[in-house]
Amino acid sequence: MNESNNKTHLNFIEEIIEEDIRSNKHGGRIHTRFPPEPNGYLHIGHAKSICLNFGLAEKYNGKANLRFDDTNPVTEEVEYIESIKEDIRWLGFDWEDREFFASDYFPQFYQFAIQLIKAGKAFVDHSTQEEISKMRGIPTAPGTESPFRNRSISENLALFEEMKNGKLKEGECVLRAKINMSSPNMHLRDPIIYRILFTPHHRTGTEWCIYPMYDFAHGQSDSIEGITHSVCTLEFENHRPLYEWFIQELEIFPSRQIEFARLNVEYMMMSKRKLLLLVNEKIVSGWDDPRMPTISGMRRRGYPPEALRKFATEVGVAKRENLIEYVRLENAVREQLNNVAIRAMAVLRPLKVIISNYPEGVEWLPVENNPEDPNAGIREIPFGKEIYIEQEDFMEIPPPKYFRLSPGGMARLKAAYIIRCDEVVKNEDGSILHLLCSYFPESKSGSDKSGLKVKTTIHWIECQHALKAEIRLYEKLFEVKEPAGSDEDFRTLLHPNSLEVIEGAWIEPSLANAEIHQSYQFMRTGYFCLDKDSTKDHLIFNRTATLKETWLKT
């Protein structure tokens, strides 16, 4: 692709980067970072940010850091840190030796605060949280200056030292930047930059009892690491003037913050706080529940990392918020799985079929593992006198244009033979016990000489070698397109049938050796993967996605 065509496909962040390279800004160096707060598991919105930050570094031969912005010990856990690292690796990215923590810079942040106090740009405020909030006022009218705003530099230094040494109570005072209480940007109205917390930190223990606010630590961390392009989501746009104010006043490396629209997907909730409620209230089984929009949940559900990366690329990088159709994510998953999933047969709601004229014993029939992949090879499946088919593949009184099995009707069994339904055997209550059918030996797949014409092929499982399995069918967790935008309690918007568990399913014997994270296409049913809680004696498969409607025609 020539340069002019290539340029037309750049997103606005890439345009900024390429202009910086042309002007030799920072010596042409490109350095990004992914800076999660370790206060929950990452969701699909974070996946887009990961792909963007690491992808930019890859594209422009730069570097990308992984930095945990761990400035609030009240909400942070080591579990979250480990899950974040697993998610990034699973997506296919490597931060090499560039793993950092904002807590690494606590001593430097403290010195930055001292520098601001000495410059008359910060003060210790003994006002309460409610009083400070009231002082800030509203955007259309000036705020009110704190009565402690004009304390002397020496008094502020002494009080801040007492804060650091644990001599003041939690909540008794804070350190605020002294900027402009008349600014229309509320973030510049003397923001809090340090507060007292006596909660031990996961890395520094009880060494510190004062912690920097996110807005104070974020930009300075970028500067310390020499980040050239600090890419973040649009909700931080109004924070940028404060980000730049700190850089200017501290005279540190001028990282540039660039905002893009966060990823919003239909039927998904992206608030970690609300997702945590679902976990704590046991509405879901955990952060990795396959219904959750978390990366770990999608991994457990069987989403391939390549699909998430492709989806993140295809939705693009925008400057304005938008809502992405859920079907676009499903299609990205299906397209990837169609290429890599091993085909297998499973009967979820079984109906027994006895083939009256088939001899005793079984024969092993070859079937392709994946018709989309010529290198996938074949496997053999058993066929015998008794098989299971899906209940929905038989109708005693079929409607017009019903081409599956019915009394006197014929259907082809996948990779096997054509059979005809001769008799319906029922229980005393009138329910169907089993079907009696005949098979046509000359209709064997691959060498059919029967001359019979059928319009449908159905899947089946031979009874003797069948394995029992638990099948979990997942739907969307929420039943409204924008659960985050509703005024209702988000828990009232949950899909009442987001999980259906089928315990009486039968699967082919090859799945005894199924592996976690290997994808399987259960023919005519959907894509599935082995769940992490599965055992040899209790096989559990999660449905990753349904098949496209066009693939279901029989």
C-alpha positions as CSV (number, residue, x, y, z in Angstrom):
1,M,0.0,0.0,0.0
2,N,1.4,3.4,-1.0
3,E,1.9,6.2,1.5
4,S,-1.1,8.2,0.5
5,N,-3.5,5.2,0.8
6,N,-1.9,4.2,4.1
7,K,-2.4,7.7,5.5
8,T,-6.1,7.6,4.7
9,H,-6.5,4.6,7.0
10,L,-4.9,6.2,10.1
11,N,-7.0,7.0,13.1
12,F,-6.6,10.4,14.8
13,I,-4.1,9.1,17.4
14,E,-1.9,7.6,14.7
15,E,-2.0,10.9,12.8
16,I,-0.7,12.6,16.0
17,I,2.0,10.1,16.4
18,E,3.1,10.3,12.8
19,E,3.3,14.0,12.9
20,D,5.4,13.8,16.1
21,I,7.7,11.4,14.3
22,R,8.0,13.7,11.3
23,S,8.8,16.7,13.6
24,N,11.3,14.5,15.6
25,K,9.5,15.3,18.8
26,H,11.1,13.4,21.7
27,G,13.7,12.3,19.1
28,G,11.0,10.3,17.2
29,R,10.6,8.0,20.3
30,I,7.2,6.4,20.8
31,H,6.4,5.1,24.3
32,T,2.9,4.2,25.5
33,R,1.5,2.6,28.6
34,F,-1.5,0.6,29.9
35,P,-2.2,1.9,33.4
36,P,-5.0,-0.1,35.1
37,E,-6.1,0.4,38.6
38,P,-6.0,-3.0,40.4
39,N,-9.5,-2.6,41.9
40,G,-11.3,-5.3,39.8
41,Y,-11.0,-7.5,36.8
42,L,-10.5,-6.1,33.3
43,H,-13.5,-6.0,30.9
44,I,-13.8,-5.7,27.1
45,G,-13.4,-2.0,27.2
46,H,-9.9,-2.5,28.8
47,A,-9.2,-5.0,26.0
48,K,-9.6,-2.3,23.4
49,S,-7.3,0.0,25.4
50,I,-4.7,-2.8,25.7
51,C,-4.9,-3.5,22.0
52,L,-4.5,0.2,21.3
53,N,-1.6,1.0,23.6
54,F,0.4,-2.1,22.8
55,G,-0.6,-2.0,19.2
56,L,0.7,1.5,18.7
57,A,4.0,0.5,20.3
58,E,4.2,-2.5,17.9
59,K,3.3,-0.4,14.8
60,Y,5.8,2.4,15.5
61,N,8.6,0.2,16.8
62,G,8.2,1.8,20.3
63,K,7.7,0.5,23.8
64,A,4.7,0.0,26.0
65,N,4.7,-0.2,29.8
66,L,2.4,-2.0,32.1
67,R,1.8,0.3,35.1
68,F,-0.6,-0.4,37.9
69,D,-2.0,2.9,39.3
70,D,-2.2,1.5,42.8
71,T,-2.8,4.7,44.8
72,N,-5.9,3.5,46.7
73,P,-5.2,0.6,49.1
74,V,-8.8,0.4,50.2
75,T,-10.0,-1.1,46.9
76,E,-6.9,-2.9,45.5
77,E,-5.9,-6.5,45.7
78,V,-3.0,-8.7,44.5
79,E,-5.6,-11.0,42.9
80,Y,-6.6,-8.2,40.5
81,I,-2.9,-7.6,39.6
82,E,-2.4,-11.2,38.7
83,S,-5.6,-11.4,36.7
84,I,-4.7,-8.2,34.7
85,K,-1.3,-9.7,33.8
86,E,-2.9,-13.0,32.7
87,D,-5.4,-11.1,30.6
88,I,-2.8,-9.0,28.8
89,R,-0.6,-12.1,28.0
90,W,-3.7,-14.0,26.8
91,L,-4.5,-11.2,24.4
92,G,-1.0,-11.7,23.0
93,F,1.0,-8.7,24.3
94,D,4.2,-8.6,26.3
95,W,5.4,-5.7,28.4
96,E,8.8,-7.4,28.7
97,D,10.7,-5.9,31.7
98,R,8.6,-2.8,31.9
99,E,6.2,-3.6,34.8
100,F,5.8,-0.7,37.1
101,F,3.6,0.5,40.0
102,A,2.6,4.0,40.9
103,S,3.5,2.9,44.4
104,D,7.1,2.7,43.2
105,Y,7.0,6.5,42.9
106,F,5.5,7.3,46.3
107,P,8.7,8.9,47.5
108,Q,8.9,11.0,44.3
109,F,5.2,12.0,44.6
110,Y,5.9,13.2,48.1
111,Q,8.7,15.3,46.9
112,F,6.5,16.7,44.1
113,A,4.0,17.7,46.8
114,I,6.7,19.4,48.9
115,Q,7.8,21.3,45.7
116,L,4.2,22.6,45.2
117,I,3.9,23.7,48.8
118,K,7.2,25.5,48.7
119,A,6.1,27.3,45.5
120,G,2.9,28.4,47.2
121,K,0.9,26.1,45.0
122,A,-0.5,23.6,47.6
123,F,-2.0,23.9,51.1
124,V,-3.3,21.7,53.9
125,D,-7.0,22.0,54.3
126,H,-8.8,21.0,57.5
127,S,-12.3,21.4,55.9
128,T,-14.5,18.3,55.8
129,Q,-15.3,16.5,52.5
130,E,-18.8,18.0,52.6
131,E,-17.4,21.5,53.1
132,I,-14.8,21.1,50.3
133,S,-17.5,19.9,47.9
134,K,-19.7,22.9,48.8
135,M,-16.8,25.3,48.3
136,R,-16.3,24.0,44.7
137,G,-19.7,25.3,43.7
138,I,-21.1,24.7,40.2
139,P,-19.4,25.2,36.8
140,T,-21.4,28.3,36.0
141,A,-20.5,30.2,39.1
142,P,-17.2,30.7,41.0
143,G,-16.4,28.5,43.9
144,T,-15.5,29.7,47.4
145,E,-11.9,29.7,48.7
146,S,-11.1,27.6,51.7
147,P,-10.4,29.5,54.9
148,F,-7.1,27.5,55.1
149,R,-6.0,28.5,51.6
150,N,-3.6,31.2,52.7
151,R,-1.7,29.3,55.3
152,S,2.0,30.0,55.3
153,I,4.4,27.8,53.4
154,S,6.1,26.8,56.7
155,E,2.8,25.9,58.3
156,N,1.7,23.8,55.3
157,L,5.1,22.0,55.3
158,A,4.8,21.2,59.0
159,L,1.2,20.0,58.7
160,F,2.0,17.9,55.6
161,E,4.9,16.3,57.5
162,E,2.5,15.5,60.4
163,M,0.1,13.9,57.9
164,K,2.9,11.8,56.5
165,N,4.0,10.7,60.0
166,G,0.6,9.6,61.1
167,K,0.0,12.3,63.6
168,L,-3.3,13.4,62.2
169,K,-6.5,11.4,61.9
170,E,-7.9,9.9,58.8
171,G,-10.2,12.4,57.3
172,E,-8.9,15.2,59.5
173,C,-7.3,17.1,56.6
174,V,-6.1,16.8,53.0
175,L,-3.5,18.5,50.8
176,R,-5.0,20.5,48.0
177,A,-3.4,22.2,45.0
178,K,-3.9,25.9,44.9
179,I,-5.1,26.7,41.3
180,N,-8.2,28.7,40.5
181,M,-11.6,28.5,42.4
182,S,-13.2,30.5,39.6
183,S,-12.2,28.1,36.8
184,P,-15.2,26.7,34.7
185,N,-13.3,23.4,34.9
186,M,-14.2,21.9,38.2
187,H,-11.0,19.8,38.3
188,L,-9.0,23.1,38.6
189,R,-10.8,24.3,41.7
190,D,-8.1,23.5,44.2
191,P,-8.3,19.7,43.8
192,I,-7.3,17.3,46.6
193,I,-4.0,15.8,45.8
194,Y,-3.3,13.8,49.1
195,R,-5.4,12.2,51.7
196,I,-4.8,10.2,54.9
197,L,-5.5,6.5,54.8
198,F,-4.4,4.1,57.5
199,T,-5.1,1.1,55.3
200,P,-2.0,-1.0,54.6
201,H,-0.9,-1.1,51.0
202,H,-0.4,-4.4,49.1
203,R,3.2,-3.4,48.3
204,T,4.3,-0.7,50.8
205,G,2.6,-2.1,53.8
206,T,2.3,0.5,56.5
207,E,5.2,2.6,55.3
208,W,2.8,5.3,54.1
209,C,-0.4,6.6,55.6
210,I,-0.9,9.4,53.0
211,Y,-1.7,8.5,49.5
212,P,-1.8,10.6,46.3
213,M,-5.1,11.0,44.5
214,Y,-5.3,9.5,41.0
215,D,-5.1,12.8,39.2
216,F,-1.9,13.8,41.0
217,A,-0.2,10.4,40.5
218,H,-1.3,9.7,36.9
219,G,0.5,12.4,34.9
220,Q,3.6,12.3,37.1
221,S,3.9,8.6,36.6
222,D,3.7,9.1,32.9
223,S,6.4,11.8,33.2
224,I,8.7,9.6,35.3
225,E,8.5,6.8,32.8
226,G,9.0,9.1,29.8
227,I,5.6,8.2,28.3
228,T,5.3,10.2,25.0
229,H,1.7,9.5,24.3
230,S,-0.6,9.0,27.3
231,V,-3.7,7.4,25.7
232,C,-6.8,7.3,27.8
233,T,-10.6,7.3,27.5
234,L,-12.8,10.3,26.9
235,E,-14.0,10.7,30.5
236,F,-10.5,12.1,31.3
237,E,-10.7,14.9,28.8
238,N,-11.7,17.4,31.4
239,H,-8.8,16.2,33.6
240,R,-6.3,17.1,30.9
241,P,-5.8,20.8,32.0
242,L,-5.0,19.5,35.5
243,Y,-2.7,16.9,34.1
244,E,-0.9,19.6,32.1
245,W,-0.9,22.0,35.1
246,F,1.0,19.6,37.3
247,I,3.6,18.9,34.5
248,Q,4.1,22.7,34.0
249,E,4.4,23.6,37.7
250,L,6.7,20.7,38.5
251,E,8.7,21.2,35.3
252,I,8.8,17.5,34.5
253,F,8.8,15.5,31.2
254,P,5.9,16.8,29.1
255,S,3.8,13.6,28.4
256,R,0.9,14.3,26.2
257,Q,-2.6,13.0,27.2
258,I,-4.8,12.0,24.2
259,E,-8.4,10.9,24.8
260,F,-10.5,8.5,22.7
261,A,-14.0,7.2,23.1
262,R,-14.3,4.2,25.4
263,L,-15.8,1.0,24.1
264,N,-19.5,0.6,24.9
265,V,-21.2,-2.6,23.7
266,E,-24.9,-3.4,23.7
267,Y,-26.2,-5.4,26.7
268,M,-23.0,-5.0,28.6
269,M,-22.2,-3.2,31.8
270,M,-18.7,-1.7,32.0
271,S,-18.7,-0.3,35.6
272,K,-16.2,-2.3,37.7
273,R,-18.1,-1.1,40.8
274,K,-21.4,-2.6,39.6
275,L,-19.7,-5.7,38.3
276,L,-18.2,-6.2,41.8
277,L,-21.7,-6.0,43.2
278,L,-22.8,-8.8,40.9
279,V,-19.9,-10.9,42.2
280,N,-20.3,-10.0,45.9
281,E,-24.1,-10.6,45.8
282,K,-23.5,-13.9,44.0
283,I,-25.7,-13.0,41.1
284,V,-22.9,-14.4,39.0
285,S,-20.4,-17.1,39.9
286,G,-17.4,-14.8,39.9
287,W,-15.4,-12.3,37.9
288,D,-14.9,-15.0,35.3
289,D,-18.5,-16.0,35.0
290,P,-18.9,-16.6,31.2
291,R,-21.8,-14.1,31.2
292,M,-19.6,-11.3,32.5
293,P,-18.1,-8.7,30.1
294,T,-14.7,-9.3,31.7
295,I,-11.8,-10.6,29.7
296,S,-11.5,-13.6,32.1
297,G,-15.2,-14.3,31.6
298,M,-14.9,-14.2,27.9
299,R,-11.8,-16.4,28.0
300,R,-13.7,-19.0,30.1
301,R,-16.7,-18.8,27.7
302,G,-14.3,-19.7,24.9
303,Y,-13.8,-16.4,23.1
304,P,-10.5,-16.6,21.2
305,P,-8.1,-13.7,21.8
306,E,-7.7,-13.2,18.1
307,A,-11.4,-12.4,17.9
308,L,-11.2,-9.7,20.6
309,R,-8.2,-8.2,18.9
310,K,-9.9,-8.1,15.6
311,F,-13.1,-6.7,17.1
312,A,-11.0,-3.9,18.9
313,T,-9.4,-3.0,15.5
314,E,-12.7,-3.1,13.5
315,V,-14.7,-0.9,15.9
316,G,-11.9,1.7,15.4
317,V,-10.7,4.7,17.5
318,A,-13.3,7.5,17.8
319,K,-13.4,10.9,19.4
320,R,-17.1,10.6,20.3
321,E,-18.9,8.0,22.5
322,N,-20.9,5.4,20.6
323,L,-22.7,2.1,21.2
324,I,-21.3,-0.9,19.3
325,E,-23.8,-3.6,18.3
326,Y,-23.4,-6.8,20.2
327,V,-23.7,-8.8,16.9
328,R,-20.4,-7.3,15.7
329,L,-18.7,-9.0,18.7
330,E,-20.5,-12.2,18.1
331,N,-19.6,-12.2,14.4
332,A,-15.9,-11.6,15.2
333,V,-16.0,-14.6,17.5
334,R,-17.9,-16.8,15.1
335,E,-15.6,-16.0,12.2
336,Q,-12.5,-16.9,14.1
337,L,-14.0,-20.1,15.6
338,N,-15.3,-21.3,12.2
339,N,-11.6,-21.4,11.1
340,V,-10.2,-23.2,14.2
341,A,-12.9,-25.0,16.0
342,I,-12.8,-28.8,15.9
343,R,-16.1,-30.3,14.8
344,A,-17.9,-32.7,17.1
345,M,-21.3,-34.1,17.7
346,A,-23.4,-33.6,20.8
347,V,-27.0,-34.3,21.5
348,L,-28.4,-31.9,24.1
349,R,-32.0,-33.1,24.4
350,P,-31.8,-36.8,23.4
351,L,-34.4,-39.0,21.6
352,K,-33.4,-42.6,21.3
353,V,-33.5,-44.2,17.9
354,I,-33.2,-48.0,17.4
355,I,-32.2,-49.0,13.9
356,S,-34.0,-52.3,13.5
357,N,-32.1,-53.7,10.5
358,Y,-28.6,-52.7,11.7
359,P,-26.5,-55.7,12.8
360,E,-25.1,-56.0,16.3
361,G,-21.8,-54.3,17.1
362,V,-20.4,-51.0,16.0
363,E,-18.4,-49.7,13.1
364,W,-16.1,-46.7,13.1
365,L,-16.8,-44.0,10.5
366,P,-14.4,-41.2,9.4
367,V,-15.5,-37.6,9.8
368,E,-13.5,-34.4,9.1
369,N,-12.3,-32.4,12.1
370,N,-12.8,-29.1,10.4
371,P,-13.9,-28.7,6.7
372,E,-12.5,-25.1,6.7
373,D,-9.0,-26.4,7.5
374,P,-7.5,-29.0,5.1
375,N,-4.8,-29.8,7.7
376,A,-7.2,-30.5,10.5
377,G,-7.4,-34.2,9.7
378,I,-10.1,-36.7,10.4
379,R,-11.3,-38.7,13.4
380,E,-13.4,-41.8,13.7
381,I,-16.7,-42.0,15.5
382,P,-18.7,-45.1,16.4
383,F,-22.0,-46.0,14.7
384,G,-24.3,-48.8,16.0
385,K,-27.8,-50.1,16.4
386,E,-28.9,-47.5,19.0
387,I,-28.3,-43.8,18.6
388,Y,-29.5,-40.6,20.0
389,I,-30.8,-37.7,18.0
390,E,-32.1,-34.3,19.0
391,Q,-35.8,-34.2,20.0
392,E,-36.3,-31.3,17.7
393,D,-35.1,-33.3,14.8
394,F,-38.3,-35.4,14.9
395,M,-41.9,-34.4,14.6
396,E,-44.8,-36.8,14.7
397,I,-47.1,-34.4,12.9
398,P,-44.7,-32.2,10.9
399,P,-45.7,-28.9,9.4
400,P,-45.3,-28.2,5.7
401,K,-41.7,-28.0,4.5
402,Y,-40.4,-29.8,7.5
403,F,-37.4,-31.9,6.2
404,R,-36.2,-33.6,9.2
405,L,-37.3,-37.0,10.6
406,S,-41.0,-37.8,10.8
407,P,-43.1,-41.0,10.5
408,G,-42.3,-42.5,7.1
409,G,-39.8,-39.8,6.4
410,M,-36.1,-40.0,5.8
411,A,-33.0,-38.1,6.9
412,R,-29.3,-38.5,6.5
413,L,-27.2,-39.0,9.6
414,K,-24.0,-36.9,9.4
415,A,-21.1,-39.0,8.1
416,A,-23.2,-42.2,8.3
417,Y,-26.3,-43.4,6.6
418,I,-29.8,-42.4,5.5
419,I,-32.5,-43.7,7.9
420,R,-36.3,-43.9,7.7
421,C,-38.6,-43.7,10.6
422,D,-40.9,-46.7,10.6
423,E,-42.6,-46.6,14.0
424,V,-43.0,-44.3,17.1
425,V,-42.9,-46.2,20.3
426,K,-44.6,-44.4,23.2
427,N,-44.8,-44.6,27.0
428,E,-48.1,-45.2,28.8
429,D,-48.5,-41.4,29.2
430,G,-48.3,-40.8,25.5
431,S,-44.7,-39.5,25.5
432,I,-42.3,-40.9,23.0
433,L,-40.0,-43.6,24.3
434,H,-38.0,-44.2,21.2
435,L,-38.2,-44.4,17.4
436,L,-37.8,-47.6,15.4
437,C,-36.0,-46.9,12.1
438,S,-34.4,-48.6,9.2
439,Y,-31.1,-47.8,7.6
440,F,-30.0,-48.2,4.0
441,P,-26.6,-49.9,3.9
442,E,-25.9,-48.6,0.3
443,S,-26.4,-44.9,1.5
444,K,-23.1,-44.7,3.4
445,S,-21.6,-41.2,3.3
446,G,-18.7,-40.9,0.9
447,S,-19.9,-43.9,-1.2
448,D,-23.6,-43.5,-1.5
449,K,-25.1,-45.7,-4.2
450,S,-28.6,-45.8,-2.9
451,G,-30.1,-43.2,-5.3
452,L,-32.2,-41.9,-2.4
453,K,-32.8,-38.2,-2.1
454,V,-33.1,-36.4,1.3
455,K,-33.2,-32.8,2.0
456,T,-31.6,-32.7,5.5
457,T,-28.7,-34.0,7.5
458,I,-28.9,-34.4,11.2
459,H,-26.4,-35.1,13.9
460,W,-26.5,-38.1,16.3
461,I,-24.5,-40.0,19.0
462,E,-24.0,-43.7,19.2
463,C,-25.4,-44.9,22.5
464,Q,-22.9,-47.5,23.7
465,H,-19.8,-45.1,23.5
466,A,-21.6,-41.9,24.3
467,L,-20.3,-39.7,27.1
468,K,-22.6,-37.8,29.4
469,A,-22.0,-34.1,29.8
470,E,-23.4,-31.0,31.4
471,I,-24.0,-28.3,28.9
472,R,-24.3,-24.6,29.9
473,L,-26.1,-22.3,27.5
474,Y,-25.3,-18.7,28.0
475,E,-27.3,-15.7,26.9
476,K,-26.7,-11.9,27.4
477,L,-26.4,-11.0,31.1
478,F,-28.7,-8.0,30.6
479,E,-31.9,-7.8,28.6
480,V,-31.7,-4.1,27.7
481,K,-29.3,-2.6,25.2
482,E,-27.9,0.1,27.5
483,P,-28.1,-1.1,31.1
484,A,-25.6,1.6,32.2
485,G,-27.9,4.3,30.8
486,S,-31.0,3.3,32.7
487,D,-32.4,5.1,35.7
488,E,-33.5,1.8,37.2
489,D,-31.5,-0.4,39.6
490,F,-29.2,-2.2,37.1
491,R,-29.9,-5.5,38.9
492,T,-33.5,-5.3,37.8
493,L,-32.4,-5.3,34.2
494,L,-30.7,-8.7,34.3
495,H,-31.8,-11.3,31.7
496,P,-33.8,-13.9,33.7
497,N,-32.7,-16.8,31.5
498,S,-29.0,-15.8,30.9
499,L,-28.0,-19.4,31.9
500,E,-29.6,-22.7,31.1
501,V,-28.0,-25.8,32.4
502,I,-28.6,-29.1,30.6
503,E,-27.5,-32.1,32.5
504,G,-28.7,-35.0,30.3
505,A,-26.7,-34.3,27.2
506,W,-24.6,-36.9,25.3
507,I,-21.4,-36.2,23.4
508,E,-19.2,-38.3,21.2
509,P,-16.3,-40.2,22.8
510,S,-13.5,-38.2,21.3
511,L,-14.5,-35.4,23.7
512,A,-13.2,-37.4,26.6
513,N,-9.9,-35.8,25.8
514,A,-11.2,-32.3,25.3
515,E,-8.9,-29.5,26.4
516,I,-9.7,-26.2,28.1
517,H,-9.5,-23.3,25.7
518,Q,-9.8,-25.6,22.7
519,S,-12.9,-24.6,20.7
520,Y,-15.4,-27.1,19.4
521,Q,-18.3,-26.7,17.1
522,F,-21.1,-29.0,18.1
523,M,-22.6,-29.6,14.7
524,R,-25.8,-27.6,14.1
525,T,-25.8,-26.5,17.7
526,G,-23.1,-23.9,18.3
527,Y,-19.5,-23.3,19.5
528,F,-18.5,-24.8,22.9
529,C,-15.5,-25.1,25.1
530,L,-14.6,-27.2,28.1
531,D,-15.2,-25.4,31.4
532,K,-12.4,-25.1,33.9
533,D,-14.5,-26.9,36.6
534,S,-14.9,-29.9,34.4
535,T,-13.4,-33.3,35.5
536,K,-13.1,-36.6,33.7
537,D,-16.1,-37.9,35.6
538,H,-18.1,-34.7,35.0
539,L,-17.6,-33.1,31.7
540,I,-18.9,-29.5,31.5
541,F,-19.1,-27.5,28.3
542,N,-19.9,-23.8,27.9
543,R,-21.6,-22.5,24.9
544,T,-19.4,-19.8,23.4
545,A,-21.7,-18.6,20.6
546,T,-24.6,-19.9,18.5
547,L,-24.2,-20.6,14.9
548,K,-25.3,-18.1,12.2
549,E,-28.8,-18.6,11.1
550,T,-27.6,-19.3,7.6
551,W,-25.5,-22.2,8.9
552,L,-28.5,-23.8,10.6
553,K,-30.6,-24.5,7.5
554,T,-31.2,-28.3,7.0
